[in-house]
């Protein structure tokens, strides 16, 4: 073997040694990364913007694998848990769905109906009510032709089913058009007749307000008044049509 051949063999051996060293280094780095990342878990994110109260399912969510240590403890890991479930606020595309976003499954009695109304920090008792709490619903009628201006108790002792996340809605009034307002949807369990009265008030009353109740409010509330208007202040209530 001449000198030129010996140099070629030496070059090949050097290249082989470098290749082995690079392979070992890369393998070590990958193993180190895998040991830091750990096993992966499947979570679900919305594949497109989802409006509040739209059902979730295979059409608008997709699976995504992430390291378990990076996933939220409340992340939903089964598509079955999402099928038909709803969230109370809008989700942007790519948002990972967690169990605390989902509206609880209904526990209505056969005679109850669910209805959602929007409240703000004032009409919704400043966030102090929670699912399962009981409230009275009071409506303030001020701009309905033919009705005196008055505050009226619509329903007593109503159970709150769920409370959604804050949303921004557009409110049109006589003085302003297109005013943005932050509201929170509150879902209530009501008898059908009461659901109609609350729906009417939500559409036509100047204000619908929740009144939080103590846990031991009791059933005997006969002494509480149901209506209040100008006559209760010593004035005279004048129907709108008489003006």
C-alpha positions in Angstrom: 0.0 0.0 0.0 1.6 3.2 -1.1 1.5 6.5 0.7 -1.5 7.8 -1.3 -3.6 4.8 -0.5 -2.6 5.0 3.2 -3.8 8.7 3.3 -7.1 7.7 1.7 -7.7 4.9 4.2 -6.8 7.3 7.1 -9.3 9.9 5.7 -12.0 7.3 5.5 -11.4 6.2 9.0 -11.4 9.8 10.3 -14.7 10.5 8.5 -16.2 7.3 9.9 -15.1 8.3 13.4 -16.6 11.8 13.0 -19.8 10.3 11.7 -20.1 8.0 14.8 -19.3 10.9 17.1 -22.0 13.1 15.5 -24.5 10.3 15.7 -23.8 9.7 19.3 -24.0 13.4 20.1 -27.4 13.8 18.3 -28.8 10.7 19.9 -27.7 11.9 23.3 -29.3 15.3 22.6 -32.6 13.7 21.5 -32.7 11.4 24.5 -32.1 14.4 26.8 -34.9 16.4 25.2 -37.3 13.4 25.4 -36.4 12.9 29.1 -37.2 16.6 29.7 -40.4 16.7 27.7 -41.7 13.3 28.8 -44.7 11.4 27.4 -47.3 13.1 25.2 -51.0 13.4 25.6 -53.8 14.2 23.2 -55.8 17.4 23.8 -58.4 19.1 21.7 -58.5 22.6 20.2 -61.1 24.4 18.2 -60.3 24.3 14.5 -62.3 27.5 13.8 -63.9 30.4 15.8 -66.8 29.0 17.8 -69.6 31.3 19.0 -71.0 31.0 22.5 -73.4 28.2 23.1 -72.7 26.4 19.8 -72.2 22.6 20.4 -68.7 21.3 20.1 -67.8 18.1 18.2 -65.7 16.5 15.5 -66.7 19.3 13.0 -65.1 22.1 14.9 -62.4 20.6 17.2 -59.2 18.7 16.3 -56.8 16.5 18.2 -53.4 17.8 19.1 -50.5 16.0 20.8 -48.6 18.0 23.4 -46.1 17.0 26.1 -48.1 15.9 29.2 -46.1 18.2 31.4 -47.1 21.2 29.2 -50.9 20.3 29.1 -53.3 22.0 31.4 -54.6 19.7 34.2 -58.1 20.5 33.1 -57.5 19.9 29.4 -60.1 17.6 27.8 -58.4 14.5 26.5 -61.3 12.6 25.1 -63.5 13.6 22.1 -66.4 11.9 23.8 -66.3 14.4 26.6 -66.8 17.2 24.1 -69.5 15.9 21.8 -72.5 18.1 22.1 -71.1 20.2 25.0 -71.2 24.0 24.9 -69.1 26.8 26.3 -70.7 30.1 27.4 -68.3 32.4 25.5 -66.7 32.7 22.1 -63.5 30.7 21.4 -60.8 31.7 19.0 -59.4 29.1 16.6 -56.6 27.2 18.2 -57.9 27.5 21.7 -57.4 24.3 23.7 -60.6 23.2 25.3 -60.5 22.7 29.1 -63.2 21.2 31.3 -63.8 24.4 33.2 -64.8 26.1 29.9 -67.7 23.7 29.4 -71.2 24.5 30.6 -72.3 21.8 33.1 -74.6 19.2 31.8 -78.2 20.0 32.6 -79.8 18.7 35.8 -83.3 20.2 35.1 -86.4 18.7 36.5 -89.2 17.6 34.1 -91.0 20.9 34.7 -88.0 23.2 34.4 -86.6 25.0 31.4 -83.2 26.7 30.9 -83.0 30.3 29.8 -80.0 32.6 29.5 -80.0 36.3 30.2 -77.1 38.8 30.0 -76.2 40.7 33.2 -73.3 43.1 33.9 -71.3 43.8 37.1 -74.2 45.7 38.6 -77.3 43.7 37.5 -75.5 40.4 38.1 -74.6 41.1 41.8 -71.0 42.0 40.9 -70.0 38.4 40.3 -71.0 37.2 43.8 -73.4 34.5 42.6 -72.3 31.0 41.6 -74.0 28.0 39.9 -76.4 26.5 42.4 -77.2 29.8 44.1 -80.8 31.1 44.4 -81.8 34.5 43.2 -84.9 36.7 42.7 -85.3 38.3 39.3 -86.5 42.0 39.3 -87.4 44.0 36.2 -87.5 47.7 35.9 -90.1 48.8 33.4 -89.7 52.4 32.3 -90.2 52.6 28.5 -93.1 50.2 27.8 -96.1 52.2 26.4 -99.2 51.7 28.5 -97.3 50.5 31.6 -96.4 52.7 34.6 -92.8 53.1 35.4 -92.2 50.5 38.1 -89.9 47.9 39.5 -91.5 44.4 39.7 -90.4 41.0 41.0 -90.8 38.6 38.1 -89.8 35.4 39.8 -88.6 34.4 43.3 -86.1 31.8 44.3 -84.6 30.9 40.9 -81.7 28.5 40.7 -78.6 29.5 38.7 -77.5 26.7 36.4 -74.3 28.2 35.0 -72.4 31.4 34.5 -70.6 32.1 31.2 -67.5 34.1 30.5 -67.5 37.8 29.9 -68.6 38.9 26.4 -68.8 42.3 24.6 -72.1 43.1 23.0 -73.4 46.1 21.1 -76.2 48.1 22.7 -78.4 50.6 20.8 -80.1 53.2 22.9 -81.8 56.5 22.1 -78.7 58.5 23.1 -76.0 56.2 21.7 -75.9 53.8 18.8 -73.5 50.9 18.7 -72.3 51.3 22.3 -70.1 48.3 23.4 -71.0 46.8 26.8 -69.4 44.0 28.8 -71.9 41.4 29.9 -71.9 37.9 31.4 -74.6 35.3 30.3 -76.3 33.7 33.3 -78.4 30.5 32.7 -81.4 30.1 34.9 -83.7 27.1 35.6 -87.3 28.3 35.3 -90.8 27.0 35.0 -92.2 27.5 31.5 -94.5 30.4 32.5 -91.8 32.2 34.3 -89.4 31.6 31.4 -91.8 33.6 29.2 -92.0 36.5 31.6 -88.2 36.7 32.0 -87.8 36.5 28.3 -90.2 39.4 27.8 -88.5 41.5 30.5 -85.0 40.8 29.0 -86.3 42.1 25.6 -88.4 45.1 26.8 -87.5 46.1 30.3 -85.0 48.9 30.9 -83.2 46.6 33.3 -83.3 43.0 34.6 -81.6 42.6 37.9 -80.6 39.5 39.9 -81.1 39.7 43.7 -78.9 37.2 45.7 -80.7 35.4 48.5 -79.3 34.0 51.8 -79.0 30.2 52.0 -81.8 30.0 54.6 -84.3 32.4 53.0 -87.1 29.9 53.7 -90.5 29.5 51.9 -92.6 32.1 53.8 -92.0 35.4 52.1 -95.5 36.7 52.0 -94.6 40.0 53.6 -92.2 41.0 50.8 -93.6 43.4 48.2 -93.7 42.5 44.5 -94.1 45.9 42.9 -92.8 49.4 43.5 -93.6 52.6 41.6 -94.2 56.3 42.1 -97.2 55.8 44.3 -95.0 54.1 46.8 -93.0 57.3 47.1 -96.0 59.4 47.6 -96.4 60.4 44.0 -98.8 59.4 41.3 -97.9 56.8 38.6 -99.0 58.1 35.2 -99.3 55.5 32.4 -97.3 56.4 29.3 -100.4 56.5 27.1 -101.9 59.2 29.3 -99.1 61.7 28.7 
